[in-house]
Amino acid sequence: MTFLYDIVNLEFIVIVSIVVASAYLRLEPLKVLLLFMHIMVIFLLNDVLFSPGYFGDQYGYFYNIKAIRKSIFTFTFTFPVGFDALGVSSSIFSMIPVPFINSIQSICMINFMLFLLLFVFTKKKFFNNNAADYFLLLFPSLLLYSSLALRDTLILVIMFISVYYIIIKEREVLGLIIGFPLLYIKFQNYFMIILVVLLYKILKRRSMKINIGLFLAIIIGILIPEKIPIIGSFYNKIEMYRLALLAENMIKVTGKFYDWDVARSMFEPLGTGVSLIYLVAKNFLYMLFKPLPWECQNSFQIIQSVENIAVFIIIIMLNSKKIISHEVRNKVLFLNIMLFVSMAINGLVVFNFGTAVRYKFTFVVIYIVFYLLLLRYDLLSFNKNFQNSRLSSNIISDRS
């Protein structure tokens, strides 16, 4: 019987996809094919390549969403979930119009609808850009997590729209309001966005006095963090969070969750001064490449490692492009601050390979897609200015 419900759900999302791809977006045949590949992958992962229990959170979302839908359709409105990440994510999922919630695959189809929303948003809000389109359609981590019953695609969509209003529309307050659900779903991502906005507002001014003040504050924070209450408190919380995550990851070392004794013996404190700078730089790079090729223990990790190398090459290539527009350079500054802050902070607190991939893929997608779209805008604005200047010169020569 569950299979029949999935067939109805599949028919529904296929019809929606055909209307969106062919009638609304008028996509090329190859892009339509890749879009439908995302639908096919839903039925090739859970119960085929691996058990749904491999990503244990999937069952939590399934039972929560099913309970919420039941309370709505029976008019009890008991709201059977809490205001934690699982509960809030499930509540949002339950409002997405997939007809039936009777299997893990039905939640995966909800995530496909979110991916489709992201793709439509990108196509309608920016200039047409094949590179960005194909990146969204082919990026392995996005294909994986948009085909699972997890909250990562929801986090990506909220962050993507939030960052759009912050750097493209330059409406920081609205962007932060849109990102507010992240406080419940992924609070650290929301705080990182706030930190990036603050650093961007400071560095964008390019004031010598402000830059010197910021530099001195960073030096003091590195050398004597305990002397500044705000920095000291933040520093201590990061240390506690790092130790807790390392203890949780001990399941792969000792076979026991939260093995505090072994975790403390392996723990590498942040330290201060040069050691802190070294640790931040090391973990920033390690986060980009984690897992390294020689650390891979299964096929998933091999794919992730190859993907990391490809992403690093793309980042280098993007940053080697010459940017003409001052406005675009400022927006790229925001993206580079976001990349550094996200990779450095997550690199300091995440020890598990799978968690590392989940934590960074949202930032990587936003970084690369926005960078590609901004480069396209820079090229078009340069060509427009060039044509205008050439037209002006022709007018001048004709008049002379």
DRENDO-1510 file (C-alpha; in Angstrom, 1 decimal, always signed):
<recs>
REC; n; res; u; v; w
REC; 1; MET; +0.0; +0.0; +0.0 .
REC; 2; THR; +2.9; +2.4; +0.8 .
REC; 3; PHE; +4.2; +1.8; -2.7 .
REC; 4; LEU; +0.9; +3.0; -4.2 .
REC; 5; TYR; +1.1; +6.2; -2.1 .
REC; 6; ASP; +4.7; +6.8; -3.4 .
REC; 7; ILE; +3.4; +6.3; -7.0 .
REC; 8; VAL; +0.9; +9.1; -6.5 .
REC; 9; ASN; +3.5; +11.3; -4.9 .
REC; 10; LEU; +5.9; +10.6; -7.8 .
REC; 11; GLU; +3.2; +11.4; -10.4 .
REC; 12; PHE; +2.5; +14.7; -8.6 .
REC; 13; ILE; +6.2; +15.9; -8.5 .
REC; 14; VAL; +6.7; +14.7; -12.1 .
REC; 15; ILE; +3.8; +16.8; -13.3 .
REC; 16; VAL; +5.0; +19.8; -11.3 .
REC; 17; SER; +8.5; +19.4; -12.7 .
REC; 18; ILE; +7.3; +19.1; -16.3 .
REC; 19; VAL; +5.2; +22.3; -15.9 .
REC; 20; VAL; +8.1; +24.2; -14.2 .
REC; 21; ALA; +10.9; +22.9; -16.5 .
REC; 22; SER; +9.0; +23.1; -19.8 .
REC; 23; ALA; +6.4; +25.8; -19.5 .
REC; 24; TYR; +7.7; +28.1; -16.8 .
REC; 25; LEU; +11.5; +28.0; -17.2 .
REC; 26; ARG; +11.7; +26.7; -20.8 .
REC; 27; LEU; +14.8; +24.7; -20.0 .
REC; 28; GLU; +17.0; +23.0; -22.6 .
REC; 29; PRO; +16.5; +19.2; -22.9 .
REC; 30; LEU; +19.7; +18.3; -21.1 .
REC; 31; LYS; +18.8; +20.4; -18.1 .
REC; 32; VAL; +15.3; +18.8; -18.0 .
REC; 33; LEU; +17.0; +15.4; -18.1 .
REC; 34; LEU; +19.3; +16.3; -15.3 .
REC; 35; LEU; +16.4; +17.6; -13.3 .
REC; 36; PHE; +14.5; +14.3; -13.7 .
REC; 37; MET; +17.7; +12.5; -12.7 .
REC; 38; HIS; +17.3; +14.1; -9.2 .
REC; 39; ILE; +13.9; +12.4; -9.0 .
REC; 40; MET; +15.3; +9.0; -10.1 .
REC; 41; VAL; +18.1; +9.2; -7.4 .
REC; 42; ILE; +15.4; +9.4; -4.7 .
REC; 43; PHE; +14.5; +5.8; -5.4 .
REC; 44; LEU; +18.1; +4.6; -5.8 .
REC; 45; LEU; +19.4; +5.6; -2.4 .
REC; 46; ASN; +17.2; +4.5; +0.6 .
REC; 47; ASP; +16.5; +0.8; +0.6 .
REC; 48; VAL; +18.7; +0.3; -2.5 .
REC; 49; LEU; +22.3; +1.6; -2.0 .
REC; 50; PHE; +21.9; +1.7; +1.8 .
REC; 51; SER; +19.4; +1.3; +4.6 .
REC; 52; PRO; +17.5; +4.4; +5.7 .
REC; 53; GLY; +19.1; +3.8; +9.1 .
REC; 54; TYR; +22.5; +4.8; +7.6 .
REC; 55; PHE; +21.2; +8.4; +8.1 .
REC; 56; GLY; +19.3; +7.8; +11.3 .
REC; 57; ASP; +17.6; +11.2; +11.4 .
REC; 58; GLN; +15.4; +10.3; +8.4 .
REC; 59; TYR; +13.1; +8.3; +10.6 .
REC; 60; GLY; +12.7; +11.2; +13.1 .
REC; 61; TYR; +11.6; +13.5; +10.3 .
REC; 62; PHE; +9.3; +10.9; +8.9 .
REC; 63; TYR; +7.4; +10.2; +12.1 .
REC; 64; ASN; +7.2; +13.9; +13.0 .
REC; 65; ILE; +5.9; +15.0; +9.7 .
REC; 66; LYS; +3.4; +12.1; +9.6 .
REC; 67; ALA; +2.2; +13.1; +13.1 .
REC; 68; ILE; +1.8; +16.8; +12.1 .
REC; 69; ARG; -0.1; +16.0; +8.9 .
REC; 70; LYS; -2.4; +13.7; +10.9 .
REC; 71; SER; -3.1; +16.4; +13.5 .
REC; 72; ILE; -4.0; +18.8; +10.7 .
REC; 73; PHE; -6.2; +16.5; +8.7 .
REC; 74; THR; -8.0; +15.3; +11.9 .
REC; 75; PHE; -8.4; +19.0; +13.1 .
REC; 76; THR; -6.8; +18.2; +16.4 .
REC; 77; PHE; -3.9; +20.6; +15.9 .
REC; 78; THR; -2.1; +19.2; +18.9 .
REC; 79; PHE; +1.3; +20.1; +17.4 .
REC; 80; PRO; +3.0; +16.8; +18.5 .
REC; 81; VAL; +6.6; +18.1; +18.1 .
REC; 82; GLY; +8.8; +20.5; +20.0 .
REC; 83; PHE; +10.6; +23.7; +19.1 .
REC; 84; ASP; +13.9; +22.0; +18.4 .
REC; 85; ALA; +15.7; +21.5; +15.1 .
REC; 86; LEU; +13.8; +18.3; +14.4 .
REC; 87; GLY; +10.4; +19.8; +15.3 .
REC; 88; VAL; +10.7; +23.1; +13.5 .
REC; 89; SER; +12.1; +21.4; +10.4 .
REC; 90; SER; +9.4; +18.8; +10.4 .
REC; 91; SER; +6.7; +21.6; +10.8 .
REC; 92; ILE; +8.0; +23.4; +7.7 .
REC; 93; PHE; +8.3; +20.1; +5.7 .
REC; 94; SER; +4.7; +19.3; +6.6 .
REC; 95; MET; +3.5; +22.4; +4.8 .
REC; 96; ILE; +5.1; +21.5; +1.5 .
REC; 97; PRO; +2.5; +20.1; -0.9 .
REC; 98; VAL; +3.4; +16.5; -1.4 .
REC; 99; PRO; +0.1; +14.6; -1.2 .
REC; 100; PHE; +1.0; +11.6; +1.1 .
REC; 101; ILE; +3.5; +11.1; +3.9 .
REC; 102; ASN; +3.8; +7.3; +4.1 .
REC; 103; SER; +7.5; +6.5; +3.6 .
REC; 104; ILE; +11.0; +7.9; +3.8 .
REC; 105; GLN; +10.8; +8.5; +0.1 .
REC; 106; SER; +7.9; +10.9; +0.5 .
REC; 107; ILE; +10.1; +13.1; +2.7 .
REC; 108; CYS; +12.8; +12.8; +0.0 .
REC; 109; MET; +10.3; +14.1; -2.5 .
REC; 110; ILE; +9.6; +17.1; -0.3 .
REC; 111; ASN; +13.3; +17.9; -0.5 .
REC; 112; PHE; +13.2; +17.6; -4.2 .
REC; 113; MET; +10.4; +20.2; -4.2 .
REC; 114; LEU; +12.7; +22.5; -2.1 .
REC; 115; PHE; +15.5; +21.9; -4.6 .
REC; 116; LEU; +13.2; +22.8; -7.5 .
REC; 117; LEU; +12.2; +26.0; -5.6 .
REC; 118; LEU; +15.9; +26.9; -5.3 .
REC; 119; PHE; +16.5; +26.2; -9.0 .
REC; 120; VAL; +13.5; +28.4; -10.0 .
REC; 121; PHE; +14.6; +31.2; -7.6 .
REC; 122; THR; +18.1; +31.2; -9.1 .
REC; 123; LYS; +16.8; +31.2; -12.7 .
REC; 124; LYS; +14.2; +34.0; -12.1 .
REC; 125; LYS; +16.3; +36.3; -9.8 .
REC; 126; PHE; +19.5; +36.3; -11.8 .
REC; 127; PHE; +20.8; +36.6; -15.3 .
REC; 128; ASN; +20.8; +33.3; -17.2 .
REC; 129; ASN; +24.0; +31.4; -16.4 .
REC; 130; ASN; +24.7; +27.9; -17.7 .
REC; 131; ALA; +27.6; +27.4; -15.3 .
REC; 132; ALA; +25.4; +28.0; -12.2 .
REC; 133; ASP; +22.6; +25.9; -13.6 .
REC; 134; TYR; +24.8; +22.9; -14.3 .
REC; 135; PHE; +26.6; +23.2; -11.0 .
REC; 136; LEU; +23.2; +23.1; -9.2 .
REC; 137; LEU; +22.1; +20.1; -11.2 .
REC; 138; LEU; +25.4; +18.1; -11.0 .
REC; 139; PHE; +27.0; +18.9; -7.7 .
REC; 140; PRO; +27.2; +15.5; -5.9 .
REC; 141; SER; +26.5; +16.6; -2.3 .
REC; 142; LEU; +23.5; +18.6; -3.4 .
REC; 143; LEU; +22.2; +15.7; -5.4 .
REC; 144; LEU; +22.7; +13.4; -2.4 .
REC; 145; TYR; +21.2; +15.6; +0.4 .
REC; 146; SER; +18.3; +16.8; -1.8 .
REC; 147; SER; +17.4; +13.1; -2.3 .
REC; 148; LEU; +17.4; +12.2; +1.4 .
REC; 149; ALA; +14.9; +12.8; +4.2 .
REC; 150; LEU; +17.1; +15.3; +6.1 .
REC; 151; ARG; +16.9; +19.0; +6.8 .
REC; 152; ASP; +20.0; +20.0; +4.9 .
REC; 153; THR; +18.2; +21.1; +1.7 .
REC; 154; LEU; +15.8; +23.2; +3.8 .
REC; 155; ILE; +18.8; +24.9; +5.5 .
REC; 156; LEU; +20.3; +25.6; +2.1 .
REC; 157; VAL; +17.2; +27.2; +0.7 .
REC; 158; ILE; +16.7; +29.5; +3.7 .
REC; 159; MET; +20.4; +30.5; +3.7 .
REC; 160; PHE; +20.4; +31.0; -0.1 .
REC; 161; ILE; +17.4; +33.4; +0.0 .
REC; 162; SER; +18.7; +35.1; +3.1 .
REC; 163; VAL; +22.2; +35.7; +1.5 .
REC; 164; TYR; +20.5; +36.9; -1.8 .
REC; 165; TYR; +18.7; +39.7; +0.1 .
REC; 166; ILE; +21.9; +40.6; +2.1 .
REC; 167; ILE; +24.4; +40.9; -0.7 .
REC; 168; ILE; +22.4; +41.2; -3.9 .
REC; 169; LYS; +19.5; +43.4; -2.7 .
REC; 170; GLU; +21.7; +45.0; +0.1 .
REC; 171; ARG; +18.8; +44.6; +2.5 .
REC; 172; GLU; +20.6; +43.1; +5.5 .
REC; 173; VAL; +17.7; +43.4; +8.0 .
REC; 174; LEU; +15.3; +41.6; +5.6 .
REC; 175; GLY; +17.9; +39.0; +4.8 .
REC; 176; LEU; +18.4; +38.2; +8.5 .
REC; 177; ILE; +14.7; +38.1; +9.1 .
REC; 178; ILE; +14.3; +35.5; +6.3 .
REC; 179; GLY; +17.1; +33.6; +7.9 .
REC; 180; PHE; +15.5; +33.6; +11.4 .
REC; 181; PRO; +14.2; +30.0; +11.2 .
REC; 182; LEU; +17.9; +29.0; +11.2 .
REC; 183; LEU; +18.0; +29.9; +14.9 .
REC; 184; TYR; +15.9; +26.7; +15.5 .
REC; 185; ILE; +17.1; +24.6; +12.6 .
REC; 186; LYS; +20.8; +25.4; +12.5 .
REC; 187; PHE; +21.6; +28.1; +14.9 .
REC; 188; GLN; +25.4; +28.1; +14.3 .
REC; 189; ASN; +24.8; +28.9; +10.6 .
REC; 190; TYR; +22.6; +31.9; +11.6 .
REC; 191; PHE; +25.3; +33.3; +13.9 .
REC; 192; MET; +28.0; +32.8; +11.2 .
REC; 193; ILE; +25.8; +34.8; +8.8 .
REC; 194; ILE; +25.5; +37.6; +11.4 .
REC; 195; LEU; +29.3; +37.5; +12.0 .
REC; 196; VAL; +30.0; +37.7; +8.2 .
REC; 197; VAL; +27.6; +40.6; +7.8 .
REC; 198; LEU; +29.4; +42.5; +10.6 .
REC; 199; LEU; +32.9; +41.8; +9.2 .
REC; 200; TYR; +31.7; +42.7; +5.7 .
REC; 201; LYS; +30.2; +46.1; +6.9 .
REC; 202; ILE; +33.5; +46.9; +8.6 .
REC; 203; LEU; +35.9; +45.8; +5.8 .
REC; 204; LYS; +33.8; +47.2; +3.0 .
REC; 205; ARG; +34.4; +50.7; +4.3 .
REC; 206; ARG; +38.2; +50.4; +3.6 .
REC; 207; SER; +38.9; +53.0; +6.3 .
REC; 208; MET; +42.4; +52.9; +7.6 .
REC; 209; LYS; +41.3; +53.8; +11.2 .
REC; 210; ILE; +38.6; +51.1; +11.2 .
REC; 211; ASN; +41.0; +48.5; +9.7 .
REC; 212; ILE; +43.7; +49.3; +12.3 .
REC; 213; GLY; +41.1; +49.0; +15.1 .
REC; 214; LEU; +39.9; +45.7; +13.8 .
REC; 215; PHE; +43.4; +44.4; +13.4 .
REC; 216; LEU; +44.2; +45.4; +17.0 .
REC; 217; ALA; +41.0; +43.8; +18.3 .
REC; 218; ILE; +41.9; +40.5; +16.5 .
REC; 219; ILE; +45.5; +40.6; +17.9 .
REC; 220; ILE; +44.2; +41.1; +21.4 .
REC; 221; GLY; +41.5; +38.4; +20.9 .
REC; 222; ILE; +44.2; +36.0; +19.7 .
REC; 223; LEU; +46.8; +36.7; +22.4 .
REC; 224; ILE; +44.7; +37.3; +25.5 .
REC; 225; PRO; +41.1; +36.2; +24.8 .
REC; 226; GLU; +40.4; +35.7; +28.5 .
REC; 227; LYS; +41.0; +39.4; +29.2 .
REC; 228; ILE; +38.0; +40.4; +27.0 .
REC; 229; PRO; +34.7; +39.0; +28.6 .
REC; 230; ILE; +32.8; +38.7; +25.3 .
REC; 231; ILE; +35.6; +37.0; +23.4 .
REC; 232; GLY; +36.6; +34.9; +26.5 .
REC; 233; SER; +33.0; +33.6; +26.8 .
REC; 234; PHE; +32.8; +32.8; +23.1 .
REC; 235; TYR; +36.2; +31.1; +23.2 .
REC; 236; ASN; +35.2; +28.9; +26.2 .
REC; 237; LYS; +31.9; +27.9; +24.5 .
REC; 238; ILE; +33.8; +26.9; +21.3 .
REC; 239; GLU; +36.1; +24.8; +23.4 .
REC; 240; MET; +33.2; +23.0; +25.1 .
REC; 241; TYR; +31.4; +22.5; +21.8 .
REC; 242; ARG; +34.6; +21.0; +20.2 .
REC; 243; LEU; +35.2; +18.6; +23.1 .
REC; 244; ALA; +31.5; +17.5; +23.0 .
REC; 245; LEU; +31.6; +16.8; +19.3 .
REC; 246; LEU; +34.9; +14.9; +19.6 .
REC; 247; ALA; +33.5; +12.8; +22.5 .
REC; 248; GLU; +30.4; +12.0; +20.3 .
REC; 249; ASN; +32.7; +11.0; +17.5 .
REC; 250; MET; +34.5; +8.4; +19.7 .
REC; 251; ILE; +32.0; +5.8; +18.5 .
REC; 252; LYS; +34.4; +5.2; +15.6 .
REC; 253; VAL; +37.4; +5.0; +17.9 .
REC; 254; THR; +36.3; +3.1; +21.0 .
REC; 255; GLY; +32.8; +2.0; +19.9 .
REC; 256; LYS; +31.2; +4.2; +22.6 .
REC; 257; PHE; +29.3; +7.5; +22.2 .
REC; 258; TYR; +30.6; +10.4; +24.4 .
REC; 259; ASP; +33.7; +8.6; +25.6 .
REC; 260; TRP; +34.9; +11.6; +27.5 .
REC; 261; ASP; +38.1; +10.1; +28.9 .
REC; 262; VAL; +39.5; +9.2; +25.5 .
REC; 263; ALA; +38.2; +12.4; +24.0 .
REC; 264; ARG; +40.0; +14.5; +26.5 .
REC; 265; SER; +43.2; +12.6; +25.9 .
REC; 266; MET; +43.0; +13.3; +22.2 .
REC; 267; PHE; +41.7; +16.9; +22.4 .
REC; 268; GLU; +43.8; +19.6; +20.9 .
REC; 269; PRO; +43.0; +22.9; +22.7 .
REC; 270; LEU; +42.7; +26.1; +20.7 .
REC; 271; GLY; +45.5; +27.8; +22.6 .
REC; 272; THR; +46.4; +31.5; +22.1 .
REC; 273; GLY; +48.8; +33.5; +19.9 .
REC; 274; VAL; +50.7; +31.7; +17.1 .
REC; 275; SER; +49.3; +28.3; +18.0 .
REC; 276; LEU; +45.7; +29.6; +17.6 .
REC; 277; ILE; +46.5; +31.2; +14.2 .
REC; 278; TYR; +48.1; +28.0; +13.1 .
REC; 279; LEU; +45.2; +25.9; +14.3 .
REC; 280; VAL; +42.6; +28.1; +12.6 .
REC; 281; ALA; +44.5; +28.1; +9.3 .
REC; 282; LYS; +45.1; +24.3; +9.4 .
REC; 283; ASN; +41.5; +23.6; +10.2 .
REC; 284; PHE; +40.2; +26.0; +7.5 .
REC; 285; LEU; +42.1; +24.1; +4.9 .
REC; 286; TYR; +41.4; +20.7; +6.4 .
REC; 287; MET; +37.6; +21.5; +6.4 .
REC; 288; LEU; +37.8; +22.2; +2.7 .
REC; 289; PHE; +39.5; +18.9; +2.0 .
REC; 290; LYS; +38.0; +16.6; +4.7 .
REC; 291; PRO; +38.2; +13.7; +4.2 .
REC; 292; LEU; +41.6; +13.6; +2.6 .
REC; 293; PRO; +42.1; +10.8; +0.0 .
REC; 294; TRP; +44.1; +8.6; +2.3 .
REC; 295; GLU; +41.5; +8.9; +5.1 .
REC; 296; CYS; +38.7; +7.4; +2.9 .
REC; 297; GLN; +37.2; +4.2; +4.2 .
REC; 298; ASN; +34.2; +3.7; +1.9 .
REC; 299; SER; +32.9; +4.7; -1.5 .
REC; 300; PHE; +31.0; +7.7; -0.2 .
REC; 301; GLN; +34.1; +9.2; +1.3 .
REC; 302; ILE; +36.0; +8.6; -1.9 .
REC; 303; ILE; +33.4; +10.6; -3.8 .
REC; 304; GLN; +33.4; +13.3; -1.2 .
REC; 305; SER; +37.2; +13.5; -1.4 .
REC; 306; VAL; +37.2; +13.9; -5.2 .
REC; 307; GLU; +34.4; +16.5; -4.8 .
REC; 308; ASN; +36.5; +18.4; -2.3 .
REC; 309; ILE; +39.4; +18.6; -4.7 .
REC; 310; ALA; +37.2; +19.7; -7.5 .
REC; 311; VAL; +35.6; +22.4; -5.3 .
REC; 312; PHE; +39.0; +23.7; -4.3 .
REC; 313; ILE; +40.1; +24.0; -8.0 .
REC; 314; ILE; +36.8; +25.8; -8.8 .
REC; 315; ILE; +37.4; +28.3; -5.9 .
REC; 316; ILE; +40.9; +29.0; -7.1 .
REC; 317; MET; +39.7; +29.5; -10.7 .
REC; 318; LEU; +36.9; +31.8; -9.6 .
REC; 319; ASN; +39.2; +34.0; -7.5 .
REC; 320; SER; +41.7; +34.2; -10.4 .
REC; 321; LYS; +39.1; +35.9; -12.6 .
REC; 322; LYS; +39.5; +39.7; -13.0 .
REC; 323; ILE; +36.6; +41.7; -11.7 .
REC; 324; ILE; +35.9; +45.1; -13.2 .
REC; 325; SER; +32.9; +46.3; -11.2 .
REC; 326; HIS; +33.6; +47.8; -7.8 .
REC; 327; GLU; +30.1; +46.8; -6.7 .
REC; 328; VAL; +30.8; +43.1; -7.7 .
REC; 329; ARG; +34.2; +43.2; -5.9 .
REC; 330; ASN; +32.4; +44.2; -2.7 .
REC; 331; LYS; +29.9; +41.4; -3.0 .
REC; 332; VAL; +32.7; +38.9; -3.7 .
REC; 333; LEU; +34.4; +40.2; -0.5 .
REC; 334; PHE; +31.3; +39.0; +1.4 .
REC; 335; LEU; +31.5; +35.6; -0.2 .
REC; 336; ASN; +35.1; +35.2; +0.7 .
REC; 337; ILE; +34.5; +36.3; +4.3 .
REC; 338; MET; +31.7; +33.8; +4.5 .
REC; 339; LEU; +33.8; +31.0; +3.1 .
REC; 340; PHE; +36.7; +31.7; +5.5 .
REC; 341; VAL; +34.4; +32.1; +8.6 .
REC; 342; SER; +32.3; +29.0; +7.9 .
REC; 343; MET; +35.3; +26.7; +7.1 .
REC; 344; ALA; +37.4; +28.0; +10.0 .
REC; 345; ILE; +34.7; +27.7; +12.6 .
REC; 346; ASN; +33.3; +24.4; +11.4 .
REC; 347; GLY; +36.8; +23.1; +10.9 .
REC; 348; LEU; +37.5; +23.8; +14.6 .
REC; 349; VAL; +34.5; +22.1; +16.0 .
REC; 350; VAL; +33.7; +19.2; +13.5 .
REC; 351; PHE; +35.6; +15.9; +13.7 .
REC; 352; ASN; +33.3; +13.5; +11.9 .
REC; 353; PHE; +33.8; +13.2; +8.1 .
REC; 354; GLY; +30.1; +12.8; +7.3 .
REC; 355; THR; +29.2; +15.7; +9.6 .
REC; 356; ALA; +31.9; +17.9; +7.9 .
REC; 357; VAL; +30.4; +17.3; +4.5 .
REC; 358; ARG; +26.9; +18.1; +5.7 .
REC; 359; TYR; +28.1; +21.3; +7.5 .
REC; 360; LYS; +30.1; +22.7; +4.6 .
REC; 361; PHE; +28.0; +21.8; +1.5 .
REC; 362; THR; +25.5; +24.6; +2.1 .
REC; 363; PHE; +28.2; +27.2; +2.3 .
REC; 364; VAL; +30.0; +25.7; -0.8 .
REC; 365; VAL; +26.8; +25.8; -2.9 .
REC; 366; ILE; +26.0; +29.4; -1.9 .
REC; 367; TYR; +29.6; +30.5; -2.5 .
REC; 368; ILE; +30.1; +29.0; -5.9 .
REC; 369; VAL; +26.6; +29.8; -7.3 .
REC; 370; PHE; +26.7; +33.4; -6.2 .
REC; 371; TYR; +30.3; +33.8; -7.4 .
REC; 372; LEU; +29.4; +32.5; -10.9 .
REC; 373; LEU; +26.3; +34.7; -11.0 .
REC; 374; LEU; +28.3; +37.8; -9.9 .
REC; 375; LEU; +31.0; +37.1; -12.6 .
REC; 376; ARG; +28.2; +36.9; -15.2 .
REC; 377; TYR; +26.8; +40.2; -14.0 .
REC; 378; ASP; +30.3; +41.8; -14.0 .
REC; 379; LEU; +30.9; +40.6; -17.6 .
REC; 380; LEU; +27.5; +41.9; -18.8 .
REC; 381; SER; +27.9; +45.3; -17.1 .
REC; 382; PHE; +31.4; +45.6; -18.6 .
REC; 383; ASN; +30.1; +44.8; -22.1 .
REC; 384; LYS; +27.3; +47.3; -21.6 .
REC; 385; ASN; +29.7; +50.1; -20.5 .
REC; 386; PHE; +32.0; +49.2; -23.3 .
REC; 387; GLN; +29.2; +49.4; -25.9 .
REC; 388; ASN; +28.0; +52.7; -24.4 .
REC; 389; SER; +31.5; +54.2; -24.5 .
REC; 390; ARG; +32.0; +53.0; -28.1 .
REC; 391; LEU; +28.6; +54.5; -29.0 .
REC; 392; SER; +29.6; +57.8; -27.4 .
REC; 393; SER; +32.9; +57.8; -29.3 .
REC; 394; ASN; +31.0; +57.2; -32.5 .
REC; 395; ILE; +28.7; +60.1; -31.8 .
REC; 396; ILE; +31.7; +62.3; -31.0 .
REC; 397; SER; +33.5; +61.3; -34.2 .
REC; 398; ASP; +30.3; +61.9; -36.3 .
REC; 399; ARG; +29.8; +65.3; -34.8 .
REC; 400; SER; +33.4; +66.3; -35.5 .
</recs>
